[in-house]
Amino acid sequence: MAKYHIINTSTNIVENTVEWDGDTSKWAPLDGFIGVASTECGIGWKYNGGGVGIGTTSGETDKMWIPQIGYGTTI
């Protein structure tokens, strides 16, 4: 089992975190959501879809995760 962040694909915001083996025949995120395995980040963070590590602003496209001050508000 691994830690997966459940991301809303319309906002790229992490909305939940689950323990999951990645087997979509047993369970899968609902339509409009994806699961990304990672030990970094948390609920409310923005997923950049690429890169590595944690950035500080949404302009850092080489970083995978961007912390947010409030839901949908980028620092």
mmJSON file of the N, C-alpha and C atoms, coordinates in Angstrom:
{"data_MODEL":{"atom_site":{
"group_PDB":["ATOM","ATOM","ATOM","ATOM","ATOM","ATOM","ATOM","ATOM","ATOM","ATOM","ATOM","ATOM","ATOM","ATOM","ATOM","ATOM","ATOM","ATOM","ATOM","ATOM","ATOM","ATOM","ATOM","ATOM","ATOM","ATOM","ATOM","ATOM","ATOM","ATOM","ATOM","ATOM","ATOM","ATOM","ATOM","ATOM","ATOM","ATOM","ATOM","ATOM","ATOM","ATOM","ATOM","ATOM","ATOM","ATOM","ATOM","ATOM","ATOM","ATOM","ATOM","ATOM","ATOM","ATOM","ATOM","ATOM","ATOM","ATOM","ATOM","ATOM","ATOM","ATOM","ATOM","ATOM","ATOM","ATOM","ATOM","ATOM","ATOM","ATOM","ATOM","ATOM","ATOM","ATOM","ATOM","ATOM","ATOM","ATOM","ATOM","ATOM","ATOM","ATOM","ATOM","ATOM","ATOM","ATOM","ATOM","ATOM","ATOM","ATOM","ATOM","ATOM","ATOM","ATOM","ATOM","ATOM","ATOM","ATOM","ATOM","ATOM","ATOM","ATOM","ATOM","ATOM","ATOM","ATOM","ATOM","ATOM","ATOM","ATOM","ATOM","ATOM","ATOM","ATOM","ATOM","ATOM","ATOM","ATOM","ATOM","ATOM","ATOM","ATOM","ATOM","ATOM","ATOM","ATOM","ATOM","ATOM","ATOM","ATOM","ATOM","ATOM","ATOM","ATOM","ATOM","ATOM","ATOM","ATOM","ATOM","ATOM","ATOM","ATOM","ATOM","ATOM","ATOM","ATOM","ATOM","ATOM","ATOM","ATOM","ATOM","ATOM","ATOM","ATOM","ATOM","ATOM","ATOM","ATOM","ATOM","ATOM","ATOM","ATOM","ATOM","ATOM","ATOM","ATOM","ATOM","ATOM","ATOM","ATOM","ATOM","ATOM","ATOM","ATOM","ATOM","ATOM","ATOM","ATOM","ATOM","ATOM","ATOM","ATOM","ATOM","ATOM","ATOM","ATOM","ATOM","ATOM","ATOM","ATOM","ATOM","ATOM","ATOM","ATOM","ATOM","ATOM","ATOM","ATOM","ATOM","ATOM","ATOM","ATOM","ATOM","ATOM","ATOM","ATOM","ATOM","ATOM","ATOM","ATOM","ATOM","ATOM","ATOM","ATOM","ATOM","ATOM","ATOM","ATOM","ATOM","ATOM","ATOM","ATOM","ATOM","ATOM","ATOM"],
"id":[1,2,3,4,5,6,7,8,9,10,11,12,13,14,15,16,17,18,19,20,21,22,23,24,25,26,27,28,29,30,31,32,33,34,35,36,37,38,39,40,41,42,43,44,45,46,47,48,49,50,51,52,53,54,55,56,57,58,59,60,61,62,63,64,65,66,67,68,69,70,71,72,73,74,75,76,77,78,79,80,81,82,83,84,85,86,87,88,89,90,91,92,93,94,95,96,97,98,99,100,101,102,103,104,105,106,107,108,109,110,111,112,113,114,115,116,117,118,119,120,121,122,123,124,125,126,127,128,129,130,131,132,133,134,135,136,137,138,139,140,141,142,143,144,145,146,147,148,149,150,151,152,153,154,155,156,157,158,159,160,161,162,163,164,165,166,167,168,169,170,171,172,173,174,175,176,177,178,179,180,181,182,183,184,185,186,187,188,189,190,191,192,193,194,195,196,197,198,199,200,201,202,203,204,205,206,207,208,209,210,211,212,213,214,215,216,217,218,219,220,221,222,223,224,225],
"type_symbol":["N","C","C","N","C","C","N","C","C","N","C","C","N","C","C","N","C","C","N","C","C","N","C","C","N","C","C","N","C","C","N","C","C","N","C","C","N","C","C","N","C","C","N","C","C","N","C","C","N","C","C","N","C","C","N","C","C","N","C","C","N","C","C","N","C","C","N","C","C","N","C","C","N","C","C","N","C","C","N","C","C","N","C","C","N","C","C","N","C","C","N","C","C","N","C","C","N","C","C","N","C","C","N","C","C","N","C","C","N","C","C","N","C","C","N","C","C","N","C","C","N","C","C","N","C","C","N","C","C","N","C","C","N","C","C","N","C","C","N","C","C","N","C","C","N","C","C","N","C","C","N","C","C","N","C","C","N","C","C","N","C","C","N","C","C","N","C","C","N","C","C","N","C","C","N","C","C","N","C","C","N","C","C","N","C","C","N","C","C","N","C","C","N","C","C","N","C","C","N","C","C","N","C","C","N","C","C","N","C","C","N","C","C","N","C","C","N","C","C","N","C","C","N","C","C"],
"label_atom_id":["N","CA","C","N","CA","C","N","CA","C","N","CA","C","N","CA","C","N","CA","C","N","CA","C","N","CA","C","N","CA","C","N","CA","C","N","CA","C","N","CA","C","N","CA","C","N","CA","C","N","CA","C","N","CA","C","N","CA","C","N","CA","C","N","CA","C","N","CA","C","N","CA","C","N","CA","C","N","CA","C","N","CA","C","N","CA","C","N","CA","C","N","CA","C","N","CA","C","N","CA","C","N","CA","C","N","CA","C","N","CA","C","N","CA","C","N","CA","C","N","CA","C","N","CA","C","N","CA","C","N","CA","C","N","CA","C","N","CA","C","N","CA","C","N","CA","C","N","CA","C","N","CA","C","N","CA","C","N","CA","C","N","CA","C","N","CA","C","N","CA","C","N","CA","C","N","CA","C","N","CA","C","N","CA","C","N","CA","C","N","CA","C","N","CA","C","N","CA","C","N","CA","C","N","CA","C","N","CA","C","N","CA","C","N","CA","C","N","CA","C","N","CA","C","N","CA","C","N","CA","C","N","CA","C","N","CA","C","N","CA","C","N","CA","C","N","CA","C","N","CA","C","N","CA","C","N","CA","C","N","CA","C"],
"label_alt_id":[null,null,null,null,null,null,null,null,null,null,null,null,null,null,null,null,null,null,null,null,null,null,null,null,null,null,null,null,null,null,null,null,null,null,null,null,null,null,null,null,null,null,null,null,null,null,null,null,null,null,null,null,null,null,null,null,null,null,null,null,null,null,null,null,null,null,null,null,null,null,null,null,null,null,null,null,null,null,null,null,null,null,null,null,null,null,null,null,null,null,null,null,null,null,null,null,null,null,null,null,null,null,null,null,null,null,null,null,null,null,null,null,null,null,null,null,null,null,null,null,null,null,null,null,null,null,null,null,null,null,null,null,null,null,null,null,null,null,null,null,null,null,null,null,null,null,null,null,null,null,null,null,null,null,null,null,null,null,null,null,null,null,null,null,null,null,null,null,null,null,null,null,null,null,null,null,null,null,null,null,null,null,null,null,null,null,null,null,null,null,null,null,null,null,null,null,null,null,null,null,null,null,null,null,null,null,null,null,null,null,null,null,null,null,null,null,null,null,null,null,null,null,null,null,null],
"label_comp_id":["MET","MET","MET","ALA","ALA","ALA","LYS","LYS","LYS","TYR","TYR","TYR","HIS","HIS","HIS","ILE","ILE","ILE","ILE","ILE","ILE","ASN","ASN","ASN","THR","THR","THR","SER","SER","SER","THR","THR","THR","ASN","ASN","ASN","ILE","ILE","ILE","VAL","VAL","VAL","GLU","GLU","GLU","ASN","ASN","ASN","THR","THR","THR","VAL","VAL","VAL","GLU","GLU","GLU","TRP","TRP","TRP","ASP","ASP","ASP","GLY","GLY","GLY","ASP","ASP","ASP","THR","THR","THR","SER","SER","SER","LYS","LYS","LYS","TRP","TRP","TRP","ALA","ALA","ALA","PRO","PRO","PRO","LEU","LEU","LEU","ASP","ASP","ASP","GLY","GLY","GLY","PHE","PHE","PHE","ILE","ILE","ILE","GLY","GLY","GLY","VAL","VAL","VAL","ALA","ALA","ALA","SER","SER","SER","THR","THR","THR","GLU","GLU","GLU","CYS","CYS","CYS","GLY","GLY","GLY","ILE","ILE","ILE","GLY","GLY","GLY","TRP","TRP","TRP","LYS","LYS","LYS","TYR","TYR","TYR","ASN","ASN","ASN","GLY","GLY","GLY","GLY","GLY","GLY","GLY","GLY","GLY","VAL","VAL","VAL","GLY","GLY","GLY","ILE","ILE","ILE","GLY","GLY","GLY","THR","THR","THR","THR","THR","THR","SER","SER","SER","GLY","GLY","GLY","GLU","GLU","GLU","THR","THR","THR","ASP","ASP","ASP","LYS","LYS","LYS","MET","MET","MET","TRP","TRP","TRP","ILE","ILE","ILE","PRO","PRO","PRO","GLN","GLN","GLN","ILE","ILE","ILE","GLY","GLY","GLY","TYR","TYR","TYR","GLY","GLY","GLY","THR","THR","THR","THR","THR","THR","ILE","ILE","ILE"],
"label_asym_id":["A","A","A","A","A","A","A","A","A","A","A","A","A","A","A","A","A","A","A","A","A","A","A","A","A","A","A","A","A","A","A","A","A","A","A","A","A","A","A","A","A","A","A","A","A","A","A","A","A","A","A","A","A","A","A","A","A","A","A","A","A","A","A","A","A","A","A","A","A","A","A","A","A","A","A","A","A","A","A","A","A","A","A","A","A","A","A","A","A","A","A","A","A","A","A","A","A","A","A","A","A","A","A","A","A","A","A","A","A","A","A","A","A","A","A","A","A","A","A","A","A","A","A","A","A","A","A","A","A","A","A","A","A","A","A","A","A","A","A","A","A","A","A","A","A","A","A","A","A","A","A","A","A","A","A","A","A","A","A","A","A","A","A","A","A","A","A","A","A","A","A","A","A","A","A","A","A","A","A","A","A","A","A","A","A","A","A","A","A","A","A","A","A","A","A","A","A","A","A","A","A","A","A","A","A","A","A","A","A","A","A","A","A","A","A","A","A","A","A","A","A","A","A","A","A"],
"label_entity_id":["1","1","1","1","1","1","1","1","1","1","1","1","1","1","1","1","1","1","1","1","1","1","1","1","1","1","1","1","1","1","1","1","1","1","1","1","1","1","1","1","1","1","1","1","1","1","1","1","1","1","1","1","1","1","1","1","1","1","1","1","1","1","1","1","1","1","1","1","1","1","1","1","1","1","1","1","1","1","1","1","1","1","1","1","1","1","1","1","1","1","1","1","1","1","1","1","1","1","1","1","1","1","1","1","1","1","1","1","1","1","1","1","1","1","1","1","1","1","1","1","1","1","1","1","1","1","1","1","1","1","1","1","1","1","1","1","1","1","1","1","1","1","1","1","1","1","1","1","1","1","1","1","1","1","1","1","1","1","1","1","1","1","1","1","1","1","1","1","1","1","1","1","1","1","1","1","1","1","1","1","1","1","1","1","1","1","1","1","1","1","1","1","1","1","1","1","1","1","1","1","1","1","1","1","1","1","1","1","1","1","1","1","1","1","1","1","1","1","1","1","1","1","1","1","1"],
"label_seq_id":[1,1,1,2,2,2,3,3,3,4,4,4,5,5,5,6,6,6,7,7,7,8,8,8,9,9,9,10,10,10,11,11,11,12,12,12,13,13,13,14,14,14,15,15,15,16,16,16,17,17,17,18,18,18,19,19,19,20,20,20,21,21,21,22,22,22,23,23,23,24,24,24,25,25,25,26,26,26,27,27,27,28,28,28,29,29,29,30,30,30,31,31,31,32,32,32,33,33,33,34,34,34,35,35,35,36,36,36,37,37,37,38,38,38,39,39,39,40,40,40,41,41,41,42,42,42,43,43,43,44,44,44,45,45,45,46,46,46,47,47,47,48,48,48,49,49,49,50,50,50,51,51,51,52,52,52,53,53,53,54,54,54,55,55,55,56,56,56,57,57,57,58,58,58,59,59,59,60,60,60,61,61,61,62,62,62,63,63,63,64,64,64,65,65,65,66,66,66,67,67,67,68,68,68,69,69,69,70,70,70,71,71,71,72,72,72,73,73,73,74,74,74,75,75,75],
"pdbx_PDB_ins_code":[null,null,null,null,null,null,null,null,null,null,null,null,null,null,null,null,null,null,null,null,null,null,null,null,null,null,null,null,null,null,null,null,null,null,null,null,null,null,null,null,null,null,null,null,null,null,null,null,null,null,null,null,null,null,null,null,null,null,null,null,null,null,null,null,null,null,null,null,null,null,null,null,null,null,null,null,null,null,null,null,null,null,null,null,null,null,null,null,null,null,null,null,null,null,null,null,null,null,null,null,null,null,null,null,null,null,null,null,null,null,null,null,null,null,null,null,null,null,null,null,null,null,null,null,null,null,null,null,null,null,null,null,null,null,null,null,null,null,null,null,null,null,null,null,null,null,null,null,null,null,null,null,null,null,null,null,null,null,null,null,null,null,null,null,null,null,null,null,null,null,null,null,null,null,null,null,null,null,null,null,null,null,null,null,null,null,null,null,null,null,null,null,null,null,null,null,null,null,null,null,null,null,null,null,null,null,null,null,null,null,null,null,null,null,null,null,null,null,null,null,null,null,null,null,null],
"Cartn_x":[0.844,0.0,0.887,0.408,1.148,0.214,0.799,0.043,-0.238,-1.523,-1.926,-2.675,-2.349,-3.074,-4.138,-5.372,-6.484,-6.644,-6.471,-6.382,-7.569,-8.196,-9.274,-8.635,-9.001,-8.335,-8.733,-9.802,-10.163,-9.425,-8.984,-8.27,-6.822,-6.462,-5.142,-4.841,-5.884,-5.729,-5.933,-5.061,-5.2,-6.41,-7.378,-8.59,-8.659,-7.82,-7.838,-6.536,-6.241,-5.09,-5.563,-5.174,-5.615,-4.455,-4.606,-3.705,-4.335,-3.581,-4.143,-3.031,-3.392,-2.385,-2.293,-3.1,-3.062,-3.857,-4.503,-5.274,-6.659,-6.871,-8.146,-9.288,-8.996,-10.085,-10.741,-10.029,-10.57,-11.191,-10.561,-11.016,-10.337,-11.006,-10.416,-11.026,-10.283,-10.862,-12.066,-12.984,-14.155,-13.757,-14.68,-14.442,-14.077,-13.112,-12.668,-11.571,-11.097,-10.035,-8.987,-7.749,-6.674,-5.981,-5.308,-4.509,-3.033,-2.242,-0.799,-0.075,0.756,1.517,2.651,2.69,3.743,3.72,4.879,4.958,5.052,5.164,5.247,3.872,3.667,2.495,1.355,0.24,-0.93,-2.177,-3.288,-4.578,-4.488,-5.008,-5.0,-3.826,-2.828,-1.676,-2.013,-1.277,-1.469,-0.513,-1.05,-0.263,0.088,1.392,1.839,1.856,1.741,1.698,3.061,4.089,5.426,6.458,7.682,8.753,8.989,9.812,10.209,10.229,9.743,9.874,8.802,9.102,8.15,8.656,7.794,8.137,7.545,7.668,7.119,6.087,6.086,5.092,4.566,3.381,2.797,3.581,4.454,5.275,6.431,6.676,7.778,7.317,7.362,6.883,7.813,9.018,9.934,9.685,8.696,8.337,6.988,6.838,5.593,4.5,4.857,3.882,4.111,3.011,3.07,2.157,2.705,1.855,0.933,-0.244,-1.224,-1.504,-1.755,-2.118,-3.542,-4.451,-5.839,-6.264,-7.366,-7.828,-7.879,-7.079,-7.069,-6.254,-5.57,-4.766,-3.291,-2.583,-1.182,-0.297,0.741,1.729,2.824],
"Cartn_y":[-1.181,0.0,1.242,2.241,3.495,4.663,5.797,7.018,7.671,7.879,8.536,9.812,10.878,12.134,12.159,12.463,12.51,13.96,14.173,15.517,15.798,16.947,17.423,17.892,17.272,17.587,18.942,19.556,20.882,21.998,21.733,22.758,22.39,21.102,20.567,20.703,20.746,20.851,19.469,19.113,17.861,17.987,17.079,17.134,16.04,15.017,13.932,13.154,12.355,11.462,10.099,9.045,7.691,6.708,5.583,4.437,3.533,3.176,2.434,1.64,0.48,-0.324,0.016,0.949,1.381,0.497,-0.539,-1.485,-0.902,-0.437,0.197,-0.805,-2.104,-3.074,-3.195,-2.74,-2.752,-1.408,-0.317,1.031,1.995,3.108,4.152,5.489,6.576,7.9,8.13,8.945,9.281,10.034,10.138,10.941,12.356,12.927,14.283,14.332,13.16,13.084,12.076,12.28,11.315,11.035,9.9,9.572,9.603,10.299,10.398,9.911,8.882,8.348,9.303,9.682,10.583,10.66,10.801,11.012,12.499,13.333,14.782,15.404,16.553,17.425,17.02,17.728,17.477,18.071,17.89,18.398,19.912,20.394,21.825,22.279,21.427,21.794,21.667,22.392,22.354,21.354,20.566,19.593,20.195,20.293,20.878,19.874,18.597,17.581,17.154,17.781,17.405,17.953,17.697,18.194,17.308,17.821,17.064,17.99,17.524,18.259,19.301,20.198,21.208,22.588,23.372,24.738,25.747,27.016,28.076,28.928,28.9,29.664,28.802,29.12,28.324,28.468,29.467,29.647,28.66,27.914,26.943,25.634,25.586,24.414,23.222,23.414,22.294,21.593,22.058,21.462,20.767,19.61,18.853,19.419,19.907,20.351,21.806,22.549,23.946,24.111,24.468,24.687,25.88,25.854,26.925,27.545,28.854,29.538,29.151,29.266,28.872,28.085,27.433,26.594,27.402,27.027,27.708,28.994,29.347,30.564,30.203,30.565,30.225,31.207,30.68,31.58,31.867],
"Cartn_z":[0.0,0.0,0.0,-0.697,-0.799,-0.506,-0.236,0.002,-1.346,-1.667,-2.905,-2.576,-3.303,-3.172,-4.263,-3.882,-4.818,-5.264,-6.575,-7.144,-8.048,-7.834,-8.695,-10.004,-11.131,-12.399,-12.966,-12.458,-12.969,-12.234,-10.988,-10.218,-9.929,-10.095,-9.738,-8.246,-7.417,-5.974,-5.348,-4.398,-3.663,-2.737,-2.902,-2.092,-1.036,-1.159,-0.184,-0.298,0.716,0.71,1.206,0.494,0.836,0.788,1.484,1.345,0.303,-0.734,-1.853,-2.519,-3.056,-3.751,-5.237,-5.715,-7.107,-8.051,-7.518,-8.331,-8.62,-9.843,-10.204,-10.362,-10.319,-10.345,-8.959,-7.921,-6.554,-6.175,-6.591,-6.274,-7.237,-7.526,-8.367,-7.983,-8.154,-7.911,-8.837,-8.387,-9.193,-10.452,-11.418,-12.615,-12.204,-12.88,-12.567,-11.518,-11.099,-10.097,-10.551,-10.106,-10.346,-9.023,-8.944,-7.779,-8.149,-7.344,-7.585,-6.333,-6.5,-5.377,-5.013,-3.739,-3.277,-1.758,-1.159,0.283,0.611,-0.419,-0.221,-0.387,0.149,0.012,0.918,0.788,1.615,0.994,1.68,1.207,1.038,-0.088,-0.385,-1.233,-1.419,-2.238,-3.705,-4.538,-5.986,-6.619,-7.564,-8.313,-9.661,-9.969,-11.233,-12.37,-12.079,-13.122,-13.639,-13.184,-13.634,-12.678,-12.973,-12.128,-10.923,-10.009,-8.834,-7.632,-6.502,-5.255,-5.029,-4.086,-3.632,-4.004,-4.639,-5.01,-4.042,-4.387,-3.538,-4.26,-5.597,-6.359,-7.504,-7.996,-9.075,-10.376,-10.478,-11.666,-11.764,-10.712,-10.704,-11.344,-12.66,-13.385,-13.277,-12.721,-12.522,-11.188,-10.421,-9.136,-9.254,-8.604,-8.687,-7.782,-6.611,-5.614,-5.227,-5.076,-4.642,-3.422,-2.249,-1.081,-1.314,-0.702,-0.849,0.52,0.534,1.788,2.16,1.212,1.401,0.191,0.248,-0.861,-2.145,-3.107,-4.396,-4.449,-3.347,-3.313,-3.308,-4.358,-4.491,-3.765,-3.11,-2.487,-3.48],
"occupancy":[1.0,1.0,1.0,1.0,1.0,1.0,1.0,1.0,1.0,1.0,1.0,1.0,1.0,1.0,1.0,1.0,1.0,1.0,1.0,1.0,1.0,1.0,1.0,1.0,1.0,1.0,1.0,1.0,1.0,1.0,1.0,1.0,1.0,1.0,1.0,1.0,1.0,1.0,1.0,1.0,1.0,1.0,1.0,1.0,1.0,1.0,1.0,1.0,1.0,1.0,1.0,1.0,1.0,1.0,1.0,1.0,1.0,1.0,1.0,1.0,1.0,1.0,1.0,1.0,1.0,1.0,1.0,1.0,1.0,1.0,1.0,1.0,1.0,1.0,1.0,1.0,1.0,1.0,1.0,1.0,1.0,1.0,1.0,1.0,1.0,1.0,1.0,1.0,1.0,1.0,1.0,1.0,1.0,1.0,1.0,1.0,1.0,1.0,1.0,1.0,1.0,1.0,1.0,1.0,1.0,1.0,1.0,1.0,1.0,1.0,1.0,1.0,1.0,1.0,1.0,1.0,1.0,1.0,1.0,1.0,1.0,1.0,1.0,1.0,1.0,1.0,1.0,1.0,1.0,1.0,1.0,1.0,1.0,1.0,1.0,1.0,1.0,1.0,1.0,1.0,1.0,1.0,1.0,1.0,1.0,1.0,1.0,1.0,1.0,1.0,1.0,1.0,1.0,1.0,1.0,1.0,1.0,1.0,1.0,1.0,1.0,1.0,1.0,1.0,1.0,1.0,1.0,1.0,1.0,1.0,1.0,1.0,1.0,1.0,1.0,1.0,1.0,1.0,1.0,1.0,1.0,1.0,1.0,1.0,1.0,1.0,1.0,1.0,1.0,1.0,1.0,1.0,1.0,1.0,1.0,1.0,1.0,1.0,1.0,1.0,1.0,1.0,1.0,1.0,1.0,1.0,1.0,1.0,1.0,1.0,1.0,1.0,1.0,1.0,1.0,1.0,1.0,1.0,1.0,1.0,1.0,1.0,1.0,1.0,1.0],
"B_iso_or_equiv":[0.0,0.0,0.0,0.0,0.0,0.0,0.0,0.0,0.0,0.0,0.0,0.0,0.0,0.0,0.0,0.0,0.0,0.0,0.0,0.0,0.0,0.0,0.0,0.0,0.0,0.0,0.0,0.0,0.0,0.0,0.0,0.0,0.0,0.0,0.0,0.0,0.0,0.0,0.0,0.0,0.0,0.0,0.0,0.0,0.0,0.0,0.0,0.0,0.0,0.0,0.0,0.0,0.0,0.0,0.0,0.0,0.0,0.0,0.0,0.0,0.0,0.0,0.0,0.0,0.0,0.0,0.0,0.0,0.0,0.0,0.0,0.0,0.0,0.0,0.0,0.0,0.0,0.0,0.0,0.0,0.0,0.0,0.0,0.0,0.0,0.0,0.0,0.0,0.0,0.0,0.0,0.0,0.0,0.0,0.0,0.0,0.0,0.0,0.0,0.0,0.0,0.0,0.0,0.0,0.0,0.0,0.0,0.0,0.0,0.0,0.0,0.0,0.0,0.0,0.0,0.0,0.0,0.0,0.0,0.0,0.0,0.0,0.0,0.0,0.0,0.0,0.0,0.0,0.0,0.0,0.0,0.0,0.0,0.0,0.0,0.0,0.0,0.0,0.0,0.0,0.0,0.0,0.0,0.0,0.0,0.0,0.0,0.0,0.0,0.0,0.0,0.0,0.0,0.0,0.0,0.0,0.0,0.0,0.0,0.0,0.0,0.0,0.0,0.0,0.0,0.0,0.0,0.0,0.0,0.0,0.0,0.0,0.0,0.0,0.0,0.0,0.0,0.0,0.0,0.0,0.0,0.0,0.0,0.0,0.0,0.0,0.0,0.0,0.0,0.0,0.0,0.0,0.0,0.0,0.0,0.0,0.0,0.0,0.0,0.0,0.0,0.0,0.0,0.0,0.0,0.0,0.0,0.0,0.0,0.0,0.0,0.0,0.0,0.0,0.0,0.0,0.0,0.0,0.0,0.0,0.0,0.0,0.0,0.0,0.0],
"pdbx_formal_charge":[null,null,null,null,null,null,null,null,null,null,null,null,null,null,null,null,null,null,null,null,null,null,null,null,null,null,null,null,null,null,null,null,null,null,null,null,null,null,null,null,null,null,null,null,null,null,null,null,null,null,null,null,null,null,null,null,null,null,null,null,null,null,null,null,null,null,null,null,null,null,null,null,null,null,null,null,null,null,null,null,null,null,null,null,null,null,null,null,null,null,null,null,null,null,null,null,null,null,null,null,null,null,null,null,null,null,null,null,null,null,null,null,null,null,null,null,null,null,null,null,null,null,null,null,null,null,null,null,null,null,null,null,null,null,null,null,null,null,null,null,null,null,null,null,null,null,null,null,null,null,null,null,null,null,null,null,null,null,null,null,null,null,null,null,null,null,null,null,null,null,null,null,null,null,null,null,null,null,null,null,null,null,null,null,null,null,null,null,null,null,null,null,null,null,null,null,null,null,null,null,null,null,null,null,null,null,null,null,null,null,null,null,null,null,null,null,null,null,null,null,null,null,null,null,null],
"auth_seq_id":[1,1,1,2,2,2,3,3,3,4,4,4,5,5,5,6,6,6,7,7,7,8,8,8,9,9,9,10,10,10,11,11,11,12,12,12,13,13,13,14,14,14,15,15,15,16,16,16,17,17,17,18,18,18,19,19,19,20,20,20,21,21,21,22,22,22,23,23,23,24,24,24,25,25,25,26,26,26,27,27,27,28,28,28,29,29,29,30,30,30,31,31,31,32,32,32,33,33,33,34,34,34,35,35,35,36,36,36,37,37,37,38,38,38,39,39,39,40,40,40,41,41,41,42,42,42,43,43,43,44,44,44,45,45,45,46,46,46,47,47,47,48,48,48,49,49,49,50,50,50,51,51,51,52,52,52,53,53,53,54,54,54,55,55,55,56,56,56,57,57,57,58,58,58,59,59,59,60,60,60,61,61,61,62,62,62,63,63,63,64,64,64,65,65,65,66,66,66,67,67,67,68,68,68,69,69,69,70,70,70,71,71,71,72,72,72,73,73,73,74,74,74,75,75,75],
"auth_comp_id":["MET","MET","MET","ALA","ALA","ALA","LYS","LYS","LYS","TYR","TYR","TYR","HIS","HIS","HIS","ILE","ILE","ILE","ILE","ILE","ILE","ASN","ASN","ASN","THR","THR","THR","SER","SER","SER","THR","THR","THR","ASN","ASN","ASN","ILE","ILE","ILE","VAL","VAL","VAL","GLU","GLU","GLU","ASN","ASN","ASN","THR","THR","THR","VAL","VAL","VAL","GLU","GLU","GLU","TRP","TRP","TRP","ASP","ASP","ASP","GLY","GLY","GLY","ASP","ASP","ASP","THR","THR","THR","SER","SER","SER","LYS","LYS","LYS","TRP","TRP","TRP","ALA","ALA","ALA","PRO","PRO","PRO","LEU","LEU","LEU","ASP","ASP","ASP","GLY","GLY","GLY","PHE","PHE","PHE","ILE","ILE","ILE","GLY","GLY","GLY","VAL","VAL","VAL","ALA","ALA","ALA","SER","SER","SER","THR","THR","THR","GLU","GLU","GLU","CYS","CYS","CYS","GLY","GLY","GLY","ILE","ILE","ILE","GLY","GLY","GLY","TRP","TRP","TRP","LYS","LYS","LYS","TYR","TYR","TYR","ASN","ASN","ASN","GLY","GLY","GLY","GLY","GLY","GLY","GLY","GLY","GLY","VAL","VAL","VAL","GLY","GLY","GLY","ILE","ILE","ILE","GLY","GLY","GLY","THR","THR","THR","THR","THR","THR","SER","SER","SER","GLY","GLY","GLY","GLU","GLU","GLU","THR","THR","THR","ASP","ASP","ASP","LYS","LYS","LYS","MET","MET","MET","TRP","TRP","TRP","ILE","ILE","ILE","PRO","PRO","PRO","GLN","GLN","GLN","ILE","ILE","ILE","GLY","GLY","GLY","TYR","TYR","TYR","GLY","GLY","GLY","THR","THR","THR","THR","THR","THR","ILE","ILE","ILE"],
"auth_asym_id":["A","A","A","A","A","A","A","A","A","A","A","A","A","A","A","A","A","A","A","A","A","A","A","A","A","A","A","A","A","A","A","A","A","A","A","A","A","A","A","A","A","A","A","A","A","A","A","A","A","A","A","A","A","A","A","A","A","A","A","A","A","A","A","A","A","A","A","A","A","A","A","A","A","A","A","A","A","A","A","A","A","A","A","A","A","A","A","A","A","A","A","A","A","A","A","A","A","A","A","A","A","A","A","A","A","A","A","A","A","A","A","A","A","A","A","A","A","A","A","A","A","A","A","A","A","A","A","A","A","A","A","A","A","A","A","A","A","A","A","A","A","A","A","A","A","A","A","A","A","A","A","A","A","A","A","A","A","A","A","A","A","A","A","A","A","A","A","A","A","A","A","A","A","A","A","A","A","A","A","A","A","A","A","A","A","A","A","A","A","A","A","A","A","A","A","A","A","A","A","A","A","A","A","A","A","A","A","A","A","A","A","A","A","A","A","A","A","A","A","A","A","A","A","A","A"],
"auth_atom_id":["N","CA","C","N","CA","C","N","CA","C","N","CA","C","N","CA","C","N","CA","C","N","CA","C","N","CA","C","N","CA","C","N","CA","C","N","CA","C","N","CA","C","N","CA","C","N","CA","C","N","CA","C","N","CA","C","N","CA","C","N","CA","C","N","CA","C","N","CA","C","N","CA","C","N","CA","C","N","CA","C","N","CA","C","N","CA","C","N","CA","C","N","CA","C","N","CA","C","N","CA","C","N","CA","C","N","CA","C","N","CA","C","N","CA","C","N","CA","C","N","CA","C","N","CA","C","N","CA","C","N","CA","C","N","CA","C","N","CA","C","N","CA","C","N","CA","C","N","CA","C","N","CA","C","N","CA","C","N","CA","C","N","CA","C","N","CA","C","N","CA","C","N","CA","C","N","CA","C","N","CA","C","N","CA","C","N","CA","C","N","CA","C","N","CA","C","N","CA","C","N","CA","C","N","CA","C","N","CA","C","N","CA","C","N","CA","C","N","CA","C","N","CA","C","N","CA","C","N","CA","C","N","CA","C","N","CA","C","N","CA","C","N","CA","C","N","CA","C","N","CA","C","N","CA","C","N","CA","C","N","CA","C"],
"pdbx_PDB_model_num":[1,1,1,1,1,1,1,1,1,1,1,1,1,1,1,1,1,1,1,1,1,1,1,1,1,1,1,1,1,1,1,1,1,1,1,1,1,1,1,1,1,1,1,1,1,1,1,1,1,1,1,1,1,1,1,1,1,1,1,1,1,1,1,1,1,1,1,1,1,1,1,1,1,1,1,1,1,1,1,1,1,1,1,1,1,1,1,1,1,1,1,1,1,1,1,1,1,1,1,1,1,1,1,1,1,1,1,1,1,1,1,1,1,1,1,1,1,1,1,1,1,1,1,1,1,1,1,1,1,1,1,1,1,1,1,1,1,1,1,1,1,1,1,1,1,1,1,1,1,1,1,1,1,1,1,1,1,1,1,1,1,1,1,1,1,1,1,1,1,1,1,1,1,1,1,1,1,1,1,1,1,1,1,1,1,1,1,1,1,1,1,1,1,1,1,1,1,1,1,1,1,1,1,1,1,1,1,1,1,1,1,1,1,1,1,1,1,1,1,1,1,1,1,1,1]
}}}
